[in-house]
Amino acid sequence: MKQRVVLVLIAAIVIAVAGVVGWRLRSSTGGDLGQNAYQHTAAILAIGPRPPGSQGLAKVRAYVKGELEKSGWSVKEQTFKRPTLKGEVEFVNVRARYSKKNTDVWNGSREGLLCAHIDSKDIPGIEFLGADDAASACAAIVEIARHLSVEKPEQAEKLELVFFDGEEGFSDTITTVDGLFGSREYVSLWRGQAQKPRFGILLDMIGHNNLKITLPGDSPVFLKDHVLAAAEEENVRKHFSVSDYSITDDHVPLNQVGIPTIDVIGDFSNFNWWHNKGGGKDDLSVISADSLDKSIRVTIRTLDRLLGKGG
């Protein structure tokens, strides 16, 4: 009987310790990554539409900047003006770098870029919020930035975060002169430079219910392989596929300037809420904390594969 009691006590202690360890693991490794990113998405959407040049977008930039600075990232804006179908518009890209030391973080290059577009499309007559296109991606990067600063600061120091303005064009489709304003301007910083980032990861529409990511068919092979391997390691490979076509997005100018970049993007051709064209609405109802968690974990593991797992 005493042996039984002792065994029961040991079992109870083991369960309790396991619970504490489990809690610590969830806390330290970011078990709440998806939930945190969901809250950031909700905060961005609460501001309202954020087309280029709007007060809404200025407030979203301030929110993102504030959250990044809380995590120790230095933030810098790249402001420029361009003629558009709606006249001259001022665009503002947001860049962020991290350093534990009191050094000039803006001196030199970084090994990798992690990017998303921060604007929402201006659709006449519609209050378009762009929850997954692409508030969710911006929220994911804010959360990844926090996670890296706590868990992997040396890895954080190898990255530059970029939030592109003006990805969305003012017409229905992106053309050579309409859309991708921010990424086209950003690459001017690297054009002709001998030392450039050796890779880029662009996130777009990565938080929707029933997650379905489709990598462009012309993605840089080494990046495609890393993303798919990371998805396999996270046991979410079924949510990731590769298309047989290319996609016009902010990764295109980066690739053109010699920074191999992959677009981790949702299969928007099957979304009835994409640009509110199919009867749905791209609002918070299409966002899933679980999907965000999957996308974030795959992104973090991809960064591990590209930058090493050092803390």
LOKE-962468 format. One record per atom (N, C-alpha, C): y, x, z. Coordinates in steps of 0.001 Angstrom, whole numbers, plus 500000, padded with zeros to 6 digits. Example, Ala and Ser with C-alpha at 12.3 -4.5 7.8 and 13.67 -1.06 7.14 Angstrom:
BEGIN
494310513190507800495500512300507800496700513200507800497750512850507080498940513670507140500030512900507870
END
This chain:
BEGIN
498789500841500000500000500000500000501263500877500000501232501950500879502381502846500946502591503552499612501442503946498968501548504606497667502195503694496651501842502403496733502403501404495822503910501302496005504334501248497304505760501131497618506511502351497096505916503532497307506540504766496837506690504741495323505665504308494619505705504245493160506782503280492685506876502148493388507896501151493033509290501734493237509461502459494377510763503074494647511113504120493607510118504932493226510343505951492203510741505304490890510014504229490554510318503520489303511731502965489329512127502426490490513473501853490604514537502926490441514252504113491058515213505220490954515336505686489516514178505809488830514179506236487429514978505278486573514776503972486787515500502961486016516995503053486279517347503246487561518770503340487913519414504559487281518705505711487379519238506933486781519368506787485283518341506197484680518388505983483221519563505105482844519836504109483692520968503229483405522277503975483459522412504841484498523637505630484619523786506580483455522684507281483108522718508219481995523052507479480709522420506314480543522694505521479340524143505135479255524707504743480419526125504369480428526981505560480068526623506735480631527399507936480342527319508302478872526113508157478312525960508475476898526801507540476051526759506259476394527541505294475611529028505589475744529447505961476948530862506233477167531295507515476466530487508572476622530903509866476104530766509969474596529733509342474046529526509467472604530204508358471829530835507432472518531568506391471818530713505204471458529872504755472406529056503575472134529900502359471832531165502404472208532069501284471961532957501544470751532552502464469891533367502801468726533734501573467910532743500752467618532982499565466794533893498563467472533675498350468768534521497411469514535955497901469564536129499194469820537489499747469868538183499605468517537447499904467437538024499780466094538344498325465770537508497415466260537780495980466055539107495595466714539339496091467919540595495785468611541792496377467875541638497567467321542727498152466527542979497316465267541917496841464652542069495987463465542850494732463823542469494107464936543148492887465380544627493151465660544926494296466257546320494637466564547133494821465289546544495447464294547236495630463018547499494282462356546500493416462362546640492115461700547639491216462428547770491393463741548716490580464511550152490824464067550394491974463455551736492294462960552074491477461725551046491125460940551259490334459732551052491152458471551424490612457307551287491356456040552064492659456090551589493664455343552208494998455387552300495611453988552912494905453036553084495507451708554063496671451769554041497558450784554952498711450774556409498295450941557133499050451748558554498805451944558883497719452943557873497096453544558121495967454447558273496415455892558900495543456690559007495788458128557635495756458774556763494907458237555399494835458762554696496176458647554836496821457510554196498111457319554814499171458217556116499112458415556777500065459311556224499928460735555977498704461158555425498465462501553983498955462591553211498770461526551830499251461515551804500770461569552694501415460812552782502877460873553084503335462294554008502649462951554379503019464321553185502846465257552417501782465039551236501544465875550209502659465678549909502966464441548924504005464131549395505354464682550654505663464457551215506927464960551090507006466476551426505916467157551352505893468613549940506121469128548963505471468483547573505618468912547061507032468664547429507610467535547000508975467245547610509961468236548877509782468537549550510690469471548962510583470872548496509397471254547822509246472548546596510151472629545961510356471481544751511180471422545055512647471160546332513003471140546711514402471005546932514882469586546972513967468619547186514350467226548683514443466940549052515404466115550439515527465650550574514740464349551623513955464248551792513053463110553039513419462320552904513352461008553997513701460101554036512677458973555237512301458550555375511328457461555796512017456164555306511490455066555688511955453728556361510771453030557671510823452928558447509704452391558908510010450972558796509019450100559228509196448714559537507823448113560296507825447038560641506587446341560096506629444918559664505457444431559160505359443071559560504017442460559827503999441149560074502725440471558767501934440393558853500626440597557670499772440516558026498517439728557064497642439556557304496366438888558263495487439689558511495849440950559440495106441802560688495925442096560963496903441257562117497765441470561734498990442274562739499754442681562470500972443430561978500635444832560904501295445246560310501057446567560163502393447287560459502386448577560231503562449397558828503493449993558061504530449773556704504623450291556658505696451372555732505544452312555593506516453395554113506754453689553626507938453350552284508346453770552342508866455202551263508664455942551163509167457310550061510226457355550408511414457843549456512523457960549304512899459432548121513357459812547907513764461206546964514964461266547291515892462153546446517048462420546343517249463929545301517960464312545015518136465737544899519623466077545408519989467251545222521350467749545314521337469265544414522048469920544454522169471374545499523195471800545906524038470866546849525112471188548270524712470772549239525397471294550630525152470904550971525953469651550285525606468569550509526295467302551058525308466281551548525835465182552065524991464116550888524399463349550570523143463644549396522523463015549587522331461521550831522407461064551101522154459644551121523428458815550742524506459429550669525770458710549268525947458128549179526092456808547885526321456174547162525040455806545889525181455480545075524064455003544165523560456124543342522604455805542281522112456663541021522036455817539862522065456477538607522052455723538339520709455057538737519627455723538427518314455183539528517308455392539487516237454595540418515117454704539637513847455036540201513025455897539659511702456191540784510712455931540582509793454997541698509002454454541396507501454400542472506731454316542415505291454046543787504874453545543883503685452954545224503188452605545683502225453683546963502313453997547508501596455146548230500310454750548556500154453465549300498974453003548366497809452701548929496613452650548194495439452158548833494981450848548051494325450027548540493914448712549595492814448837550612492928448008551664491908447951551231490851446940550803489698447441550340488617446568551320487447446699552090487156445665553092486084445729552493484750446179553167484109447122552752482796447583551624482800448584551135483980448966550003484073449885550337485040451019549975484664452235550098485582453363548807486403453412548804487498452683547594488307452585547592489369453670546589489330454562546546490243455696545779491525455413544826491478454499544069492684454199543324493231455407542506492370456042541772492797457234540793493921456918539977493710455881539032494762455497539608495639454408540676495192453786541290495911452661542738496271452997543027497289453834542025498134454478542424498394455933542803497338456674543138497536458092541944498084458851540739497626458503539540498069459219539331499567459061539600500109457876539428501545457641540446502351458440541682501865458482542705502553459293542310502533460768541825501377461223541390501255462614540225502190462906539305502298461951538154503188462122538602504632462263539565505049461459540040506432461527540759506696462851541533505726463313542194505873464616541147506088465706540055505331465640539005505461466652538219506763466490537946507147465257537280508434465014538143509576465540539451509474465332540376510513465815540303510626467332540251509497468023540127509522469482538807510164469896537735509741469257536410510259469585536337511773469394536830512261468271536769513693467994537612514492468977538775513965469338539646514697470263538987514866471631538132513911471999537453513972473297536152514750473200535351514443472198533995514973472100533876516236471242534701516354470215534545517446469260535908517978468811536682518501469754538035518958469404538053520071468357537035520948468390537004522012467386536807521431465990536042520353465908535857519680464621537144518975464206537817518357465175539087517683464885540093518648464277540071519909464747541026520893464261540776521301462811539640520906462265539310521239460882539680520122459910540239519028460448540522517849459621542011517570459487542349516917458390543637516235458263543350514769457991544020513911458718543925512468458496545083512048457611544811511167456642545875510700455751545767509185455583546887508502455802546975507061455583547924506858454400547358506505453255548142506403452026548891505074451957550137505152451570550925503960451274550757503638449783550925502376449428550999501996448026549718502141447227548569502031447878547318502009447091547284500756446222547703499662446813547701498393446101548846498361445085548526498030443844549563497887442835550258496549442960551320496381442197552068495125442218551605494172441118550684494642440270550045493764439290548621493502439761547829492781438977546470492441439389545544493650439445545776494616438574544892495769438516545686497066438620545030498100439128545652499412439222545708500037437831546877500559437468547056501198436170547530502635436373547822503313435295548298504701435389549683504793436022550397503683436088551743503715436675551905502725437828550895501930438115551006500905439159549816501018440096550078501371441353549028501564442335548752503037442579548051503322443666547739504698444076548999505551444240550112504919444582551378505650444709551273506757445758550700506411446905550638507368447996549738508557447716548549508310447198547627509418446940548120510287445795548770509676444797549335510469443697550427511403444201551212510915445140552263511755445711551671512819446638550706512412447429550122513336448398549525514568447730548848514393446598548176515539445975549162516583445469550436516215445353551432517208444937551529518339445958551105518069447200551114519096448243550060520166447982549031519811447221547899520718447010547806521246445588548488520598444682548408521030443279548901522481443152548078523322442563548446524718442363548196525609443562547753525024444684547470525831445869546109526509445738546050527756446134544777528481446057543795527977447108544310527617448275543455527136449357543663525638449545542611524875449282542653523419449423541539522968450363541627521757450895540486521207451630539249521191450720538090521485451292536893521569450452536190520222450277536671519192450989536110517849450777537082516798451297536876515584450839537621514437451343536689513248451485536929512421452495536207511160452679537245510051452742537147509112451819538043507959451779537277506740452265537831506031453236537217504799453741538013503601453237537292502579452782537961501379452268536993500199452362537408499141453050536582497938453216535239498273453857535295498783455086534083499255455749533771498492457046534429497322457244534215496597458499533760495164458348533365494743457136533036493336456886531670492940457448531522491633457686530247491071458129529145491433457140527935491612457649526791491939456784527129493133455887527423494230456525527935495421455864527172495785454595527933496000453533527362496425452265528304497441451628527926498714451706528720499811451158528098500253449843528932500421448821528444500889447520529271502094447086528657503258447114529344504492446721529488504537445204530637504964444683530810505059443225529770505987442604529322505626441411528290506398440737528700507811440396530003508042440241530474509381439874530948510186441086530468509813442270530842510547443485530354511995443415531105512947444011530598514319444101529204514309444729528263514948444077526857514833444472526626515285445908527222516409446312526954516905447664527481515953448733528589515267448449529120514304449413528279513037449444527864512568448292526981511396448230525701511660449016525118512840448819523884513179449521524093513219451030525216513772451473525501513840452908525684512440453500526417511572452816526650510219453334525333509449453428524524509510452394523253508777452402522300509348453455522293510664453615521453511278454646521934510859456039523251510809456221523810510379457506523441508925457795523490508077456779523107506669456941521638506562457318520822507400456712519386507427457047519191507846458492519886508865458915519761509365460286520256508350461311521187507509460916521701506465461811520925505151461685519860505173460872519008503991460670519770502797460095520731503095459216521489502021458563521499502206457047520527502943456547520489503265455118520476502025454234519892500929454715519807499712453908521173499118453599522184499535454335523547499024454117524328499870453105523729500945452624524416501876451724523662501992450412524389501877449312523794502027447990524759502806447102524297503114445890525119503832444916525196502999443654526418502785443142526605501993441935526370502852440699526336502215439552526225502960438295527562502990437563528656502758438307529984502741437701530970503474438595532125503774438043533182504435438815534123503377439382534929503773440343535904502887440980537252503597441004538319502875440687539663503441440768540213503191442165540357504263442916540832504175444294541522505488444630541967505635445872542749506811446251541986508130446163540676508090446021539919509334445871540140509977444504540550509178443504540674509689442133541704510823442032542954510636442516543905511754442448543435512988443214542729512785444318542234513923445088541213514717444289540304514010443642539322514693442801539999515415441642541014514781441084541702515372439935542416516666440281542850516790441543543582518000441942542638519073442487541350518783442497540386519792442918539908519685444343540064518499444966539525518252446307538396517236446157537137517663446136536019516716445957536055515647447044536143514396446635536326513295447589535422512133447238534816511539448264533956510380448064534626509131448615534437508030447917534981506732448323533867505940448995533942505814450325532988504998451075533588503604451123533138502752450215533820501478449973532840500314449952533295499181450455532488497976450417532330497460448998531249496728448762530957496174447435531835494951447187533127495217446955534116494136446897533877493150445758533112493544444753532839492634443630532072491401444091531428491505445253530649490377445784531313489708446987532575490044447243533275489454448383534165488312447902533964487119448399534795486000447952536182486026448577536392486980449508537709487083450140538533488234449583537971489029448682538727490169448156539978489680447432541128490059447933542429489611447413542529488091447383541757487455448259541766485979448396541481485260447077540681485874446213540466485292444887539301484307444821538375484403445768537174483572445667537124482434446649538255482089447213538286480977448161538250481419449611537877482686449844537874483185451205539194483823451577539310484232452813540523484899453288540151486219453951540852487268453574540599488583454138541357488703455457540851487972456452541466487990457773540432488448458795540749488322460065539881488870461106538492488235461102538359487052460535537063486373460533536012487113459707536438487987458798535459488712457971535053490039458610535675490383459756535448491688460378534376491603461458533509492603461487532429492687462455532516494018463192532515493962464526532518495193465324531246495989465059530135495298464828528877495980464545528948496738463212529542496117462209529692496791460918530611497993461045531697497831461783532595498956462020531863500099462706531030499750463683530284500774464400529349501534463460528669500815462583527777501458461613528552502423460710529663501946460165530456502779459262531024504003459975531479503812461202532046504918461962530975505951462297529815505489462738528749506423463088528297507234461869528204506595460723527824507316459504528902508335459138530153507955459290531247508877458986531226510085459924531043509836461216530998510927462185529823511854461899528683511276461584527510512115461293527712512888459984528384512270459022528700512989457784529608514178458078530591513973458949531470515079459349530683516173460066529696515774460881528841516757461535528139517628460499527662516993459445526923517712458418527844518655457620529099518245457462530045519028456685530783520099457489530994519821458773531815520711459585531055521383460722529815520980460947529080521477462103529304520576463286528398520614464251528433519681465371529158520231466596529811521343466440530476521970467578531499521072468230531608521184469554532568520374470283533934520992470316
END
